[in-house]
Amino acid sequence: MKDPIPRRGLAKRFWEKKSMAEMSQQEWEALCDGCGKCCLNKLEDEDTGEIDLTRIACRLLDDSTCRCSQYPIRHQFVPECIVLKPDNIQDHLYWMPQTCAYRLIYEGRELYDWHPLISGRAESVHHAGVSVRGMTVPEFEVPEEEWDDYLIEEPT
């Protein structure tokens, strides 16, 4: 059975017709492809500023869905979780995944064919192999001083 077309009721290709600041909250949220990469803990090289991904996921990431298990109230559990908005996106580009729709649109690039807004299927991000489904380790299982043993390349 095909998975349902995500985000019904949105104008077709709305992201090409509106600026990020003009998008409704529903449109803004629909840009998320559900890959889960933004919920991976990252390490920043103090000398170069380079960001490396780890397999170590935020305690709220559901590894099977690649979605936050407590999204509406996540700040109660993870106060430092970033709320990405049109007016702060440029401050966060340095750590955002290369395939992230927010990043792509901000940079004036096209969404990938596997993005649910293009494919019409929420599972397409997982079938394309660009999500972190099944590869994460919960952050409480690994001491922070061992995180560099869990570095990965971004699934693209």
MARVEX-532917 format. One record per residue (C-alpha): residue number from 1; residue in three letters; x, y negated, z. Coordinates in steps of 0.25 Angstrom, whole numbers. Example, Ala and Ser with C-alpha at 12.3 -4.5 7.8 and 13.67 -1.06 7.14 Angstrom:
BEGIN
<kolti i="1" aa="ala" x="49" y="18" z="31"/>
<kolti i="2" aa="ser" x="55" y="4" z="29"/>
end
This chain:
BEGIN
<kolti i="1" aa="met" x="0" y="0" z="0"/>
<kolti i="2" aa="lys" x="5" y="-14" z="-4"/>
<kolti i="3" aa="asp" x="7" y="-23" z="8"/>
<kolti i="4" aa="pro" x="-2" y="-36" z="8"/>
<kolti i="5" aa="ile" x="2" y="-48" z="0"/>
<kolti i="6" aa="pro" x="8" y="-57" z="11"/>
<kolti i="7" aa="arg" x="2" y="-71" z="15"/>
<kolti i="8" aa="arg" x="-11" y="-71" z="7"/>
<kolti i="9" aa="gly" x="-18" y="-84" z="5"/>
<kolti i="10" aa="leu" x="-5" y="-92" z="1"/>
<kolti i="11" aa="ala" x="-3" y="-99" z="-12"/>
<kolti i="12" aa="lys" x="5" y="-91" z="-22"/>
<kolti i="13" aa="arg" x="20" y="-95" z="-22"/>
<kolti i="14" aa="phe" x="16" y="-106" z="-12"/>
<kolti i="15" aa="trp" x="31" y="-108" z="-8"/>
<kolti i="16" aa="glu" x="34" y="-113" z="-23"/>
<kolti i="17" aa="lys" x="23" y="-123" z="-22"/>
<kolti i="18" aa="lys" x="26" y="-129" z="-8"/>
<kolti i="19" aa="ser" x="37" y="-134" z="0"/>
<kolti i="20" aa="met" x="40" y="-127" z="13"/>
<kolti i="21" aa="ala" x="35" y="-139" z="21"/>
<kolti i="22" aa="glu" x="22" y="-138" z="13"/>
<kolti i="23" aa="met" x="19" y="-123" z="16"/>
<kolti i="24" aa="ser" x="9" y="-119" z="26"/>
<kolti i="25" aa="gln" x="13" y="-110" z="38"/>
<kolti i="26" aa="gln" x="7" y="-98" z="31"/>
<kolti i="27" aa="glu" x="15" y="-101" z="18"/>
<kolti i="28" aa="trp" x="28" y="-104" z="26"/>
<kolti i="29" aa="glu" x="26" y="-90" z="34"/>
<kolti i="30" aa="ala" x="23" y="-83" z="21"/>
<kolti i="31" aa="leu" x="37" y="-86" z="16"/>
<kolti i="32" aa="cys" x="43" y="-77" z="26"/>
<kolti i="33" aa="asp" x="46" y="-64" z="18"/>
<kolti i="34" aa="gly" x="47" y="-55" z="31"/>
<kolti i="35" aa="cys" x="61" y="-50" z="29"/>
<kolti i="36" aa="gly" x="65" y="-52" z="44"/>
<kolti i="37" aa="lys" x="79" y="-58" z="41"/>
<kolti i="38" aa="cys" x="76" y="-71" z="48"/>
<kolti i="39" aa="cys" x="74" y="-63" z="61"/>
<kolti i="40" aa="leu" x="87" y="-56" z="60"/>
<kolti i="41" aa="asn" x="97" y="-61" z="70"/>
<kolti i="42" aa="lys" x="109" y="-68" z="63"/>
<kolti i="43" aa="leu" x="123" y="-71" z="67"/>
<kolti i="44" aa="glu" x="130" y="-85" z="63"/>
<kolti i="45" aa="asp" x="145" y="-85" z="60"/>
<kolti i="46" aa="glu" x="149" y="-97" z="69"/>
<kolti i="47" aa="asp" x="160" y="-101" z="59"/>
<kolti i="48" aa="thr" x="153" y="-100" z="46"/>
<kolti i="49" aa="gly" x="138" y="-101" z="50"/>
<kolti i="50" aa="glu" x="136" y="-89" z="41"/>
<kolti i="51" aa="ile" x="123" y="-81" z="46"/>
<kolti i="52" aa="asp" x="123" y="-66" z="47"/>
<kolti i="53" aa="leu" x="111" y="-57" z="48"/>
<kolti i="54" aa="thr" x="110" y="-46" z="58"/>
<kolti i="55" aa="arg" x="100" y="-34" z="59"/>
<kolti i="56" aa="ile" x="97" y="-39" z="72"/>
<kolti i="57" aa="ala" x="82" y="-44" z="72"/>
<kolti i="58" aa="cys" x="75" y="-54" z="81"/>
<kolti i="59" aa="arg" x="68" y="-47" z="92"/>
<kolti i="60" aa="leu" x="55" y="-50" z="86"/>
<kolti i="61" aa="leu" x="57" y="-45" z="72"/>
<kolti i="62" aa="asp" x="49" y="-33" z="68"/>
<kolti i="63" aa="asp" x="59" y="-25" z="60"/>
<kolti i="64" aa="ser" x="47" y="-17" z="52"/>
<kolti i="65" aa="thr" x="40" y="-30" z="47"/>
<kolti i="66" aa="cys" x="52" y="-40" z="48"/>
<kolti i="67" aa="arg" x="43" y="-50" z="54"/>
<kolti i="68" aa="cys" x="43" y="-56" z="68"/>
<kolti i="69" aa="ser" x="35" y="-48" z="78"/>
<kolti i="70" aa="gln" x="31" y="-60" z="86"/>
<kolti i="71" aa="tyr" x="31" y="-71" z="75"/>
<kolti i="72" aa="pro" x="20" y="-81" z="81"/>
<kolti i="73" aa="ile" x="27" y="-81" z="95"/>
<kolti i="74" aa="arg" x="41" y="-77" z="91"/>
<kolti i="75" aa="his" x="47" y="-90" z="98"/>
<kolti i="76" aa="gln" x="42" y="-84" z="111"/>
<kolti i="77" aa="phe" x="52" y="-73" z="109"/>
<kolti i="78" aa="val" x="62" y="-79" z="100"/>
<kolti i="79" aa="pro" x="63" y="-94" z="103"/>
<kolti i="80" aa="glu" x="74" y="-96" z="93"/>
<kolti i="81" aa="cys" x="66" y="-90" z="82"/>
<kolti i="82" aa="ile" x="66" y="-101" z="71"/>
<kolti i="83" aa="val" x="53" y="-106" z="65"/>
<kolti i="84" aa="leu" x="57" y="-109" z="51"/>
<kolti i="85" aa="lys" x="50" y="-121" z="45"/>
<kolti i="86" aa="pro" x="51" y="-129" z="32"/>
<kolti i="87" aa="asp" x="58" y="-140" z="40"/>
<kolti i="88" aa="asn" x="68" y="-131" z="47"/>
<kolti i="89" aa="ile" x="71" y="-121" z="36"/>
<kolti i="90" aa="gln" x="84" y="-128" z="31"/>
<kolti i="91" aa="asp" x="90" y="-127" z="45"/>
<kolti i="92" aa="his" x="88" y="-112" z="45"/>
<kolti i="93" aa="leu" x="92" y="-108" z="31"/>
<kolti i="94" aa="tyr" x="106" y="-104" z="35"/>
<kolti i="95" aa="trp" x="100" y="-91" z="42"/>
<kolti i="96" aa="met" x="88" y="-88" z="34"/>
<kolti i="97" aa="pro" x="89" y="-75" z="25"/>
<kolti i="98" aa="gln" x="93" y="-78" z="11"/>
<kolti i="99" aa="thr" x="80" y="-71" z="6"/>
<kolti i="100" aa="cys" x="71" y="-79" z="15"/>
<kolti i="101" aa="ala" x="59" y="-86" z="8"/>
<kolti i="102" aa="tyr" x="60" y="-98" z="17"/>
<kolti i="103" aa="arg" x="75" y="-100" z="13"/>
<kolti i="104" aa="leu" x="72" y="-97" z="-2"/>
<kolti i="105" aa="ile" x="61" y="-107" z="-3"/>
<kolti i="106" aa="tyr" x="69" y="-117" z="4"/>
<kolti i="107" aa="glu" x="80" y="-115" z="-6"/>
<kolti i="108" aa="gly" x="71" y="-116" z="-18"/>
<kolti i="109" aa="arg" x="72" y="-101" z="-21"/>
<kolti i="110" aa="glu" x="62" y="-91" z="-25"/>
<kolti i="111" aa="leu" x="56" y="-80" z="-16"/>
<kolti i="112" aa="tyr" x="61" y="-66" z="-19"/>
<kolti i="113" aa="asp" x="52" y="-56" z="-25"/>
<kolti i="114" aa="trp" x="51" y="-48" z="-13"/>
<kolti i="115" aa="his" x="45" y="-60" z="-4"/>
<kolti i="116" aa="pro" x="31" y="-56" z="0"/>
<kolti i="117" aa="leu" x="26" y="-69" z="-6"/>
<kolti i="118" aa="ile" x="31" y="-65" z="-20"/>
<kolti i="119" aa="ser" x="29" y="-50" z="-19"/>
<kolti i="120" aa="gly" x="15" y="-50" z="-12"/>
<kolti i="121" aa="arg" x="20" y="-39" z="-2"/>
<kolti i="122" aa="ala" x="25" y="-41" z="12"/>
<kolti i="123" aa="glu" x="34" y="-29" z="11"/>
<kolti i="124" aa="ser" x="41" y="-33" z="-1"/>
<kolti i="125" aa="val" x="52" y="-40" z="8"/>
<kolti i="126" aa="his" x="55" y="-26" z="14"/>
<kolti i="127" aa="his" x="54" y="-18" z="1"/>
<kolti i="128" aa="ala" x="64" y="-28" z="-5"/>
<kolti i="129" aa="gly" x="74" y="-25" z="6"/>
<kolti i="130" aa="val" x="76" y="-39" z="11"/>
<kolti i="131" aa="ser" x="69" y="-38" z="25"/>
<kolti i="132" aa="val" x="76" y="-33" z="37"/>
<kolti i="133" aa="arg" x="65" y="-22" z="40"/>
<kolti i="134" aa="gly" x="71" y="-10" z="47"/>
<kolti i="135" aa="met" x="85" y="-16" z="48"/>
<kolti i="136" aa="thr" x="85" y="-24" z="61"/>
<kolti i="137" aa="val" x="89" y="-22" z="75"/>
<kolti i="138" aa="pro" x="82" y="-29" z="86"/>
<kolti i="139" aa="glu" x="90" y="-40" z="93"/>
<kolti i="140" aa="phe" x="89" y="-35" z="107"/>
<kolti i="141" aa="glu" x="96" y="-22" z="102"/>
<kolti i="142" aa="val" x="109" y="-28" z="99"/>
<kolti i="143" aa="pro" x="118" y="-37" z="108"/>
<kolti i="144" aa="glu" x="120" y="-50" z="101"/>
<kolti i="145" aa="glu" x="135" y="-48" z="101"/>
<kolti i="146" aa="glu" x="133" y="-36" z="92"/>
<kolti i="147" aa="trp" x="124" y="-43" z="82"/>
<kolti i="148" aa="asp" x="136" y="-44" z="72"/>
<kolti i="149" aa="asp" x="136" y="-29" z="71"/>
<kolti i="150" aa="tyr" x="122" y="-30" z="64"/>
<kolti i="151" aa="leu" x="125" y="-40" z="53"/>
<kolti i="152" aa="ile" x="118" y="-37" z="40"/>
<kolti i="153" aa="glu" x="117" y="-43" z="26"/>
<kolti i="154" aa="glu" x="104" y="-50" z="23"/>
<kolti i="155" aa="pro" x="94" y="-41" z="16"/>
<kolti i="156" aa="thr" x="92" y="-47" z="2"/>
end
